[in-house]
Amino acid sequence: MNGELPVSEWAVVTGESLSPSVAALRAADRLNRLQSVSAALAGAATVIQVTEVILDQGTAALEARAAAVALLTEAGDELELVRATGYPSGTTQRISVQAPSMMAEAARTGKPVWLPSLEDLQARYPLFASINATGNAFAALPLLIEGHPIGAVGFSFSVPGERTEEDKAFLRTLAQQCAQAIARARLYDAARMEIAERRRAEETLREREAEIAALNARLHRSVYESSHRIKNHLQALASLVDVQLLEGRQRISADHLRQLSAQIRTIAAIHDTLTADTKTDGTVNALSVKSLLDKVLWMLQQTTGQGVIRFYAEEVTLPVNGGAALAMAVTELVMNAVKHGGAQAEVMFTVEGGQGILCVMDSGPGFATDFDPKAAAHTGLELVASLTRTDLRGHVRYENRAEGGALVTITFPLPAL
């Protein structure tokens, strides 16, 4: 431009009126600028994009030296800088709306602030001018939505002087477009976040429904398997009763009824354990030997009311069938030990070389020299033999201890789980 001032700055400095042709050119340029701003804002989806459009277009149209957009925080008591151009890198990022600055005043009062010189800025806002002053003339306009401020936009100009009415009208329109676009961007952000949250909730719901479906399937299998096991155990008890009936007895002794009661309670304990584990994860594939025997032996101690039952077991898990069979075998052997073996019974379960070893001992007279487990089947030892052979795949050994008392040992291979 051959060293001449831009048309807008020349008008500010001289205060002279522009020729009709120049004024028409300026009006057409401002109109084109506003149309460009509108088109650019239509594609601005975020607050940052909106502020970029406003500052880029505003500084270009007004030959501004610096510009900034700040928005009120959610609490409404502070202005937070969103974007700035032309200011030093250390520009304050957040100020109180009560702070002595032109943007804070514009946001607080809802009215524009026009400062034609640096002296006016220093006189009105001395603290702000000493920190953030950039330029020789200044303007700050509120960003209003339905009359309520949401922030402010500020401009600094190199050339001092009052802004023309055309400049002020352009800035007001620019601020209005900025406020409306920011409101749209916030609504868009809120809608996008709501949609994303809804999608996350729907995905969580689908995952939860899938988990519930899988849990229901496991519960169905567990209920079926538990029912099948209970049926098998009850059939074993029925066999004990059948043995008594086949012997032609018209009456069953109290001891046999106590043993039958103990086995029923053992089945109840097994079922209780299965139910508790099923509630935890929806399926039961194994039982803790230590936990199960602890429950069964406590029950036997309470049921018999005589003698002392001592118990030790290493922590190991067995398939449900094996664990249940072991519990029923222990019940039968302990009942016999309490009945025939004196005041004390001892149960020990250990693991050695991949084998599970159950020992049931008593302090009584021990087995007779001519003791034959097959001949003594009516005592329930046939049930022990059947459980050991069929469910545990092991064998039973009957002997007397050197220190006195009977010892029954069940040895079986520990299956891989």
C-alpha positions as CSV (number, residue, x, y, z in Angstrom):
1,M,0.0,0.0,0.0
2,N,3.1,2.3,-0.6
3,G,3.4,3.1,3.1
4,E,-0.2,4.3,3.5
5,L,-2.3,3.3,6.4
6,P,-5.1,0.7,5.8
7,V,-8.4,2.4,5.1
8,S,-9.9,1.5,8.5
9,E,-6.8,2.8,10.5
10,W,-6.6,5.9,8.4
11,A,-10.2,6.8,9.3
12,V,-9.5,6.2,13.0
13,V,-6.4,8.4,13.1
14,T,-7.7,11.3,11.0
15,G,-11.3,11.2,12.1
16,E,-12.2,12.2,8.5
17,S,-15.2,10.7,6.7
18,L,-14.6,8.2,4.0
19,S,-15.7,8.9,0.4
20,P,-18.9,7.2,-0.6
21,S,-17.1,4.7,-2.8
22,V,-14.6,3.8,-0.1
23,A,-17.4,3.5,2.5
24,A,-19.3,1.2,0.1
25,L,-16.3,-0.9,-0.3
26,R,-15.8,-1.2,3.4
27,A,-19.5,-2.0,3.9
28,A,-19.3,-4.7,1.2
29,D,-16.1,-6.1,2.8
30,R,-17.7,-6.2,6.3
31,L,-20.8,-7.9,4.8
32,N,-18.6,-10.5,3.1
33,R,-16.7,-11.0,6.3
34,L,-19.9,-11.6,8.3
35,Q,-21.1,-14.0,5.6
36,S,-17.8,-15.9,5.8
37,V,-18.0,-16.0,9.6
38,S,-21.6,-17.4,9.4
39,A,-20.5,-20.0,6.9
40,A,-17.4,-21.0,9.0
41,L,-19.4,-21.1,12.2
42,A,-21.9,-23.4,10.5
43,G,-19.2,-26.0,10.4
44,A,-17.7,-25.3,13.8
45,A,-18.8,-28.1,16.1
46,T,-16.7,-27.2,19.2
47,V,-16.2,-24.1,21.3
48,I,-12.5,-24.1,20.3
49,Q,-13.4,-24.1,16.6
50,V,-15.9,-21.3,17.2
51,T,-13.3,-19.1,18.9
52,E,-10.8,-19.8,16.1
53,V,-13.3,-18.5,13.5
54,I,-14.2,-15.4,15.5
55,L,-10.6,-14.4,16.3
56,D,-9.2,-15.1,12.9
57,Q,-12.0,-13.3,11.1
58,G,-12.2,-10.4,13.6
59,T,-8.6,-9.6,13.7
60,A,-8.4,-9.8,9.9
61,A,-11.4,-7.5,9.3
62,L,-10.3,-4.9,11.9
63,E,-6.5,-5.2,11.5
64,A,-6.5,-6.0,15.2
65,R,-3.2,-6.5,16.9
66,A,-4.5,-9.1,19.4
67,A,-7.7,-10.7,20.4
68,A,-9.1,-13.2,23.0
69,V,-12.2,-15.0,24.0
70,A,-13.0,-16.0,27.6
71,L,-16.0,-17.8,29.0
72,L,-17.6,-17.8,32.4
73,T,-17.0,-20.9,34.5
74,E,-19.8,-23.1,35.6
75,A,-20.0,-21.3,38.9
76,G,-20.2,-18.0,37.0
77,D,-17.7,-16.2,39.2
78,E,-14.6,-16.4,37.0
79,L,-13.6,-15.9,33.4
80,E,-11.5,-18.6,31.8
81,L,-9.4,-17.9,28.7
82,V,-10.4,-20.2,25.8
83,R,-8.3,-18.8,23.0
84,A,-6.0,-15.8,22.5
85,T,-3.9,-14.5,19.6
86,G,-1.3,-11.8,19.7
87,Y,-0.8,-11.7,23.5
88,P,2.3,-12.7,25.4
89,S,2.6,-16.4,26.3
90,G,2.2,-15.7,30.0
91,T,-1.3,-14.2,29.6
92,T,-3.5,-14.8,32.6
93,Q,-5.7,-17.9,32.0
94,R,-8.4,-17.2,34.6
95,I,-9.6,-14.1,36.4
96,S,-12.5,-13.2,38.6
97,V,-15.5,-11.5,37.0
98,Q,-14.9,-8.8,39.7
99,A,-11.4,-8.2,38.5
100,P,-10.4,-4.7,37.3
101,S,-10.2,-5.6,33.6
102,M,-12.2,-4.7,30.5
103,M,-13.2,-8.3,29.6
104,A,-14.3,-8.9,33.2
105,E,-16.4,-5.7,33.2
106,A,-18.0,-6.6,29.8
107,A,-18.9,-10.0,31.1
108,R,-20.1,-8.6,34.5
109,T,-22.2,-5.7,33.1
110,G,-23.3,-7.2,29.8
111,K,-22.2,-3.9,28.1
112,P,-19.3,-3.3,25.7
113,V,-16.2,-1.4,26.8
114,W,-14.5,1.0,24.3
115,L,-11.0,2.4,25.2
116,P,-9.5,4.6,22.5
117,S,-6.0,4.8,24.0
118,L,-3.5,3.1,26.2
119,E,-3.8,6.0,28.6
120,D,-7.5,5.3,29.0
121,L,-6.7,1.6,29.7
122,Q,-4.1,2.6,32.3
123,A,-6.5,5.1,34.0
124,R,-9.4,2.7,34.1
125,Y,-7.6,-0.6,34.8
126,P,-4.1,0.2,36.1
127,L,-3.3,-3.3,37.4
128,F,-4.5,-5.0,34.2
129,A,-2.7,-2.5,32.0
130,S,0.6,-3.1,33.8
131,I,0.4,-6.9,33.2
132,N,-1.5,-7.6,30.0
133,A,-1.5,-4.3,28.0
134,T,-0.9,-5.0,24.3
135,G,-1.8,-2.3,21.8
136,N,-2.9,1.4,21.8
137,A,-6.7,1.0,21.6
138,F,-9.0,-1.6,23.0
139,A,-12.5,-3.0,22.9
140,A,-14.3,-5.7,24.9
141,L,-17.8,-7.0,24.2
142,P,-20.0,-9.3,26.2
143,L,-21.1,-12.6,24.7
144,L,-24.8,-12.7,25.4
145,I,-27.5,-15.4,25.1
146,E,-31.0,-14.1,25.7
147,G,-29.5,-11.1,27.5
148,H,-27.4,-13.2,29.9
149,P,-23.6,-13.1,29.6
150,I,-21.6,-16.3,29.0
151,G,-18.3,-14.6,28.5
152,A,-16.5,-11.8,26.6
153,V,-14.4,-11.2,23.6
154,G,-11.6,-8.6,23.5
155,F,-9.6,-6.8,20.8
156,S,-6.4,-4.7,20.9
157,F,-5.5,-2.3,18.1
158,S,-2.2,-0.8,17.1
159,V,-3.6,2.6,16.2
160,P,-5.2,4.7,19.0
161,G,-8.5,6.4,18.5
162,E,-12.2,5.8,18.7
163,R,-13.7,2.9,16.7
164,T,-16.0,4.0,14.0
165,E,-19.7,3.2,14.3
166,E,-19.3,0.7,11.5
167,D,-16.5,-1.0,13.4
168,K,-18.6,-1.1,16.6
169,A,-21.6,-2.5,14.7
170,F,-19.3,-5.1,13.1
171,L,-17.9,-6.1,16.5
172,R,-21.4,-6.3,18.1
173,T,-22.6,-8.6,15.3
174,L,-19.4,-10.7,15.6
175,A,-19.8,-11.0,19.3
176,Q,-23.5,-12.0,18.8
177,Q,-22.5,-14.7,16.3
178,C,-19.8,-15.9,18.6
179,A,-22.2,-16.3,21.5
180,Q,-24.8,-18.1,19.5
181,A,-22.3,-20.4,18.0
182,I,-20.8,-21.2,21.4
183,A,-24.2,-22.0,22.7
184,R,-24.8,-24.3,19.7
185,A,-21.4,-25.9,20.3
186,R,-22.2,-26.5,23.9
187,L,-25.6,-28.0,23.1
188,Y,-23.8,-30.2,20.5
189,D,-21.2,-31.3,23.0
190,A,-23.9,-32.0,25.6
191,A,-25.9,-34.0,23.0
192,R,-22.8,-35.9,21.9
193,M,-21.8,-36.7,25.5
194,E,-25.4,-37.8,26.2
195,I,-25.3,-40.1,23.1
196,A,-21.9,-41.5,24.1
197,E,-23.2,-42.1,27.6
198,R,-26.3,-43.7,26.3
199,R,-24.2,-46.0,24.1
200,R,-22.0,-46.9,27.0
201,A,-25.1,-47.6,29.1
202,E,-26.6,-49.7,26.3
203,E,-23.3,-51.6,25.9
204,T,-23.1,-52.1,29.7
205,L,-26.7,-53.4,29.6
206,R,-26.0,-55.8,26.8
207,E,-22.9,-57.1,28.6
208,R,-24.9,-57.4,31.8
209,E,-27.7,-59.3,30.0
210,A,-25.1,-61.6,28.5
211,E,-23.6,-62.2,31.9
212,I,-27.1,-62.9,33.4
213,A,-27.9,-65.3,30.5
214,A,-24.6,-67.1,31.1
215,L,-25.2,-67.2,34.8
216,N,-28.7,-68.5,34.3
217,A,-27.3,-71.3,32.1
218,R,-24.7,-72.2,34.7
219,L,-27.4,-72.1,37.5
220,H,-29.6,-74.4,35.4
221,R,-26.7,-76.9,34.9
222,S,-25.8,-76.7,38.6
223,V,-29.4,-77.3,39.7
224,Y,-29.6,-80.3,37.4
225,E,-26.3,-81.7,38.5
226,S,-27.1,-81.1,42.2
227,S,-30.5,-82.8,41.8
228,H,-28.7,-85.8,40.1
229,R,-26.2,-86.1,42.9
230,I,-28.8,-85.9,45.6
231,K,-30.8,-88.6,43.9
232,N,-27.7,-90.8,43.8
233,H,-27.0,-90.2,47.5
234,L,-30.5,-90.9,48.5
235,Q,-30.4,-94.1,46.4
236,A,-27.3,-95.1,48.4
237,L,-29.2,-94.5,51.7
238,A,-32.2,-96.5,50.3
239,S,-29.7,-99.4,49.7
240,L,-28.7,-99.3,53.4
241,V,-32.3,-99.6,54.3
242,D,-32.8,-102.4,51.8
243,V,-30.0,-104.3,53.5
244,Q,-31.8,-104.2,56.8
245,L,-35.0,-105.3,55.2
246,L,-33.4,-108.2,53.3
247,E,-32.1,-109.5,56.6
248,G,-35.8,-109.9,57.6
249,R,-35.7,-107.6,60.6
250,Q,-39.0,-106.3,61.7
251,R,-37.3,-103.5,63.7
252,I,-34.4,-101.3,63.0
253,S,-32.1,-100.5,65.9
254,A,-31.5,-97.0,67.2
255,D,-27.9,-97.2,66.1
256,H,-28.9,-97.9,62.5
257,L,-31.4,-95.0,62.6
258,R,-28.7,-92.7,63.9
259,Q,-26.4,-93.7,61.1
260,L,-29.1,-93.1,58.6
261,S,-29.8,-89.7,60.1
262,A,-26.2,-88.8,60.0
263,Q,-26.0,-89.7,56.3
264,I,-29.1,-87.6,55.6
265,R,-27.5,-84.7,57.4
266,T,-24.3,-85.2,55.5
267,I,-26.2,-85.0,52.2
268,A,-27.8,-81.8,53.5
269,A,-24.3,-80.4,54.3
270,I,-23.1,-81.3,50.8
271,H,-26.1,-79.7,49.3
272,D,-25.7,-76.6,51.4
273,T,-22.1,-76.3,50.3
274,L,-23.0,-76.7,46.7
275,T,-25.8,-74.0,47.0
276,A,-23.4,-71.5,48.7
277,D,-20.7,-72.0,46.0
278,T,-23.4,-71.7,43.2
279,K,-24.6,-68.4,44.6
280,T,-21.0,-67.1,44.4
281,D,-20.2,-67.7,40.7
282,G,-23.1,-69.6,39.3
283,T,-21.4,-72.9,38.9
284,V,-19.6,-75.5,41.0
285,N,-17.0,-77.8,39.6
286,A,-15.0,-78.7,42.7
287,L,-15.3,-78.8,46.5
288,S,-12.8,-78.0,49.2
289,V,-12.1,-81.1,51.2
290,K,-11.1,-79.1,54.3
291,S,-14.3,-76.9,54.2
292,L,-16.6,-79.8,53.5
293,L,-15.2,-82.1,56.2
294,D,-15.1,-79.3,58.7
295,K,-18.9,-78.8,58.2
296,V,-19.7,-82.6,58.2
297,L,-17.6,-83.4,61.3
298,W,-19.0,-80.4,63.2
299,M,-22.4,-81.8,62.4
300,L,-21.5,-85.3,63.5
301,Q,-20.1,-84.0,66.8
302,Q,-23.3,-82.2,67.5
303,T,-25.4,-85.2,66.4
304,T,-23.6,-87.9,68.4
305,G,-23.2,-85.9,71.5
306,Q,-20.6,-88.4,72.7
307,G,-16.8,-88.6,72.5
308,V,-14.4,-86.1,70.8
309,I,-13.8,-86.0,67.1
310,R,-10.4,-84.5,66.2
311,F,-9.9,-83.4,62.7
312,Y,-7.0,-82.4,60.4
313,A,-7.1,-81.9,56.6
314,E,-4.7,-80.4,54.0
315,E,-6.3,-77.9,51.7
316,V,-7.2,-79.6,48.4
317,T,-10.2,-79.6,46.1
318,L,-11.9,-82.6,44.6
319,P,-14.6,-82.9,41.9
320,V,-18.0,-82.6,43.3
321,N,-18.7,-86.4,43.0
322,G,-15.5,-87.3,44.7
323,G,-15.9,-84.7,47.5
324,A,-19.4,-85.9,48.2
325,A,-18.4,-89.5,48.2
326,L,-15.5,-88.7,50.6
327,A,-17.9,-86.9,53.0
328,M,-20.4,-89.8,53.1
329,A,-17.6,-92.3,53.6
330,V,-16.2,-90.2,56.5
331,T,-19.7,-90.0,58.0
332,E,-20.1,-93.8,58.0
333,L,-16.6,-94.4,59.4
334,V,-16.9,-91.8,62.1
335,M,-20.3,-93.1,63.2
336,N,-18.8,-96.6,63.5
337,A,-15.8,-95.2,65.4
338,V,-17.9,-93.4,67.9
339,K,-20.1,-96.4,68.3
340,H,-17.4,-99.1,68.7
341,G,-14.2,-97.2,69.3
342,G,-14.4,-95.5,72.6
343,A,-14.4,-91.8,73.6
344,Q,-12.2,-90.4,70.9
345,A,-12.2,-90.5,67.1
346,E,-9.6,-88.8,64.8
347,V,-9.9,-87.9,61.2
348,M,-6.9,-87.0,59.1
349,F,-6.7,-86.2,55.4
350,T,-3.3,-85.7,53.7
351,V,-1.9,-85.7,50.2
352,E,1.2,-87.7,49.2
353,G,2.6,-88.5,45.8
354,G,-0.6,-87.4,44.0
355,Q,-2.7,-89.6,46.3
356,G,-5.4,-88.5,48.7
357,I,-5.2,-90.4,52.0
358,L,-8.0,-90.4,54.5
359,C,-7.4,-92.0,57.9
360,V,-10.2,-92.5,60.5
361,M,-8.9,-93.8,63.9
362,D,-10.5,-94.5,67.2
363,S,-9.3,-95.4,70.7
364,G,-11.4,-98.6,71.1
365,P,-10.5,-102.3,71.1
366,G,-9.9,-102.3,67.4
367,F,-11.0,-104.9,64.8
368,A,-11.3,-108.6,65.8
369,T,-8.7,-110.9,64.5
370,D,-11.1,-112.6,62.1
371,F,-12.7,-109.3,61.0
372,D,-14.0,-109.5,57.4
373,P,-15.3,-106.2,55.8
374,K,-17.6,-108.2,53.4
375,A,-19.1,-110.1,56.2
376,A,-19.6,-106.9,58.2
377,A,-21.4,-105.2,55.3
378,H,-24.6,-104.7,57.2
379,T,-22.8,-102.1,59.3
380,G,-22.6,-99.8,56.4
381,L,-19.1,-100.7,55.4
382,E,-20.4,-101.9,52.1
383,L,-21.4,-98.3,51.4
384,V,-17.9,-97.2,52.2
385,A,-16.4,-99.8,49.9
386,S,-18.9,-98.8,47.1
387,L,-18.2,-95.1,47.4
388,T,-14.4,-95.7,47.5
389,R,-14.4,-98.0,44.5
390,T,-17.0,-96.3,42.3
391,D,-16.6,-92.5,43.0
392,L,-13.1,-92.2,44.3
393,R,-11.4,-95.0,42.2
394,G,-9.5,-96.0,45.3
395,H,-9.3,-98.8,47.9
396,V,-10.0,-99.3,51.6
397,R,-7.7,-100.9,54.2
398,Y,-8.8,-102.0,57.7
399,E,-6.2,-102.6,60.4
400,N,-5.4,-102.1,64.1
401,R,-3.0,-99.5,65.4
402,A,0.0,-100.6,67.4
403,E,-1.0,-98.2,70.2
404,G,-4.5,-99.5,70.2
405,G,-7.7,-98.7,68.3
406,A,-8.9,-99.3,64.8
407,L,-7.6,-97.6,61.7
408,V,-9.4,-97.3,58.4
409,T,-7.5,-95.9,55.5
410,I,-8.9,-94.8,52.1
411,T,-6.4,-94.1,49.4
412,F,-7.4,-92.7,46.0
413,P,-5.7,-90.8,43.2
414,L,-6.3,-87.1,43.1
415,P,-7.8,-86.2,39.7
416,A,-6.6,-83.2,37.7
417,L,-9.0,-80.3,37.9
